Amino acid sequence: MRIGLLGTGNVARALAQGWSAAGHDVLLGSRRPEERTGLGLPVAGLSETAAHAQVLVNATPGTVSLELLRSLGAAALAGTVLIDVGVGLSDDFTELSHPNSSLAEQIQEAFPQTPVVKTLCTMDSTAMIAPDSLDGPSTVFLSGDDVEAKRTTGRLLTDLGWPASSQLDIGGITTARGQEHFALLFMGIANGLGSHTFNIKVVPRPAA
Ligand SMILES: NC(=O)c1ccc[n+]([C@@H]2O[C@H](COP(=O)([O-])OP(=O)(O)OC[C@H]3O[C@@H](n4cnc5c(N)ncnc54)[C@H](OP(=O)(O)O)[C@@H]3O)[C@@H](O)[C@H]2O)c1
């Protein structure tokens, strides 16, 4: 599958490496591709990356993602599955930029022809592509209104090492706010643990 990733930071590079290793055709999208040589991954401009993508991943700072996507234009994104990993946080990680909503909902509203799926934003980039490196199975969440886009995303998660049993579809795109707002608790856990490399696991009651 042709996967475009907007951003060349920790998340974009990790996911590109993970999906490249699984055999996908990945392309990183940068505002300044000429300055992003030596990443060991192909890099292009943002528009070229969007045009390349069957699935496009937003891995840019959540505070600017909507503006960046708007600059690409709705026509460029129409029909493309958009996996949104972004979270809008203040520089000191204490305030959300979309406190009574979510970035993913706002992207979906702005781009109705682009099915948006929120996932992976509840963990560190190292855990995103190496769930097996943690001390036992954990949970990755999916939020989105489009069933087929969530199926596609689920397959791509499997390619990163997330078995179906670790994937939890929590509902429509409005549930993305739960994933994004978890960032505040994530930072607290990271402080308590002294590490960002952890994940949460949903532990249901045993079946009767
Ligand atoms: N790091 C994590 O473990 C983690 C975990 C969960 C969620 N997230 C979320 O995932 C997104 C990406 O995180 P990250 O850690 O990969 O961030 P990062 O290392 O700061 O990279 C963000 C990338 O976005 C691009 N970008 C586009 N517009 C930008 C702007 N106005 N200012 C700065 N960068 C801009 C930059 O690439 P170019 O300069 O090449 O254009 C930059 O490399 C964020 O929304 C973050 O909250 C991160």
The ligand as a Tripos MOL2 file, in Angstrom:
@<TRIPOS>MOLECULE
LIG
   48    52     1     0     0
SMALL
NO_CHARGES

@<TRIPOS>ATOM
      1 N1          6.3060   11.5100   19.9550 N.am      1 LIG1
      2 C1          5.4190   10.6410   20.3580 C.2       1 LIG1
      3 O1          5.7910    9.5810   20.9050 O.2       1 LIG1
      4 C2          3.9370   10.8830   20.1430 C.ar      1 LIG1
      5 C3          3.0310   10.0100   20.7170 C.ar      1 LIG1
      6 C4          1.6690   10.2000   20.4960 C.ar      1 LIG1
      7 C5          1.2470   11.2680   19.6980 C.ar      1 LIG1
      8 N2          2.1610   12.1230   19.1690 N.ar      1 LIG1
      9 C6          1.6930   13.2160   18.3180 C.3       1 LIG1
     10 O2          2.1420   12.9610   16.9880 O.3       1 LIG1
     11 C7          2.4670   14.1690   16.3280 C.3       1 LIG1
     12 C8          3.9180   14.1090   15.8820 C.3       1 LIG1
     13 O3          4.7430   13.9490   17.0110 O.3       1 LIG1
     14 P1          6.3360   13.9050   16.8630 P.3       1 LIG1
     15 O4          6.8600   13.5400   18.1940 O.co2     1 LIG1
     16 O5          6.7170   13.1030   15.6680 O.co2     1 LIG1
     17 O6          6.6410   15.4390   16.5970 O.3       1 LIG1
     18 P2          7.9820   16.0650   16.0300 P.3       1 LIG1
     19 O7          9.1320   15.1520   16.2760 O.co2     1 LIG1
     20 O8          8.0310   17.4510   16.5730 O.co2     1 LIG1
     21 O9          7.7300   16.1240   14.4500 O.3       1 LIG1
     22 C9          6.6660   16.8510   13.8930 C.3       1 LIG1
     23 C10         6.9510   17.0640   12.4180 C.3       1 LIG1
     24 O10         5.8770   17.8270   11.8600 O.3       1 LIG1
     25 C11         6.3760   18.6370   10.8140 C.3       1 LIG1
     26 N3          5.7430   19.9620   10.9390 N.ar      1 LIG1
     27 C12         4.8360   20.4870   10.0840 C.ar      1 LIG1
     28 N4          4.4500   21.7100   10.4840 N.ar      1 LIG1
     29 C13         5.1500   21.9810   11.6110 C.ar      1 LIG1
     30 C14         5.2150   23.1210   12.4650 C.ar      1 LIG1
     31 N5          4.4730   24.2300   12.2520 N.pl3     1 LIG1
     32 N6          6.0330   23.0640   13.5310 N.ar      1 LIG1
     33 C15         6.7890   21.9680   13.7680 C.ar      1 LIG1
     34 N7          6.7830   20.8570   12.9830 N.ar      1 LIG1
     35 C16         5.9600   20.8780   11.9080 C.ar      1 LIG1
     36 C17         7.8970   18.6890   10.9470 C.3       1 LIG1
     37 O11         8.4530   18.1020    9.7870 O.3       1 LIG1
     38 P3          9.1510   19.0490    8.6760 P.3       1 LIG1
     39 O12         9.9430   20.0710    9.4490 O.co2     1 LIG1
     40 O13        10.0330   18.1280    7.9110 O.co2     1 LIG1
     41 O14         8.0410   19.6460    7.8800 O.co2     1 LIG1
     42 C18         8.2110   17.8620   12.1710 C.3       1 LIG1
     43 O15         9.3030   17.0060   11.9840 O.3       1 LIG1
     44 C19         2.1920   15.2910   17.3360 C.3       1 LIG1
     45 O16         0.9090   15.7990   17.1250 O.3       1 LIG1
     46 C20         2.2640   14.5760   18.6820 C.3       1 LIG1
     47 O17         1.4960   15.2240   19.6740 O.3       1 LIG1
     48 C21         3.4980   11.9630   19.3840 C.ar      1 LIG1
@<TRIPOS>BOND
     1     1     2 1
     2     2     3 2
     3     2     4 1
     4     4     5 ar
     5     4    48 ar
     6     5     6 ar
     7     6     7 ar
     8     7     8 ar
     9     8     9 1
    10     8    48 ar
    11     9    10 1
    12     9    46 1
    13    10    11 1
    14    11    12 1
    15    11    44 1
    16    12    13 1
    17    13    14 1
    18    14    15 2
    19    14    16 1
    20    14    17 1
    21    17    18 1
    22    18    19 2
    23    18    20 1
    24    18    21 1
    25    21    22 1
    26    22    23 1
    27    23    24 1
    28    23    42 1
    29    24    25 1
    30    25    26 1
    31    25    36 1
    32    26    27 ar
    33    26    35 ar
    34    27    28 ar
    35    28    29 ar
    36    29    30 ar
    37    29    35 ar
    38    30    31 1
    39    30    32 ar
    40    32    33 ar
    41    33    34 ar
    42    34    35 ar
    43    36    37 1
    44    36    42 1
    45    37    38 1
    46    38    39 2
    47    38    40 1
    48    38    41 1
    49    42    43 1
    50    44    45 1
    51    44    46 1
    52    46    47 1
@<TRIPOS>SUBSTRUCTURE
     1 LIG1         1 GROUP 0 **** ****
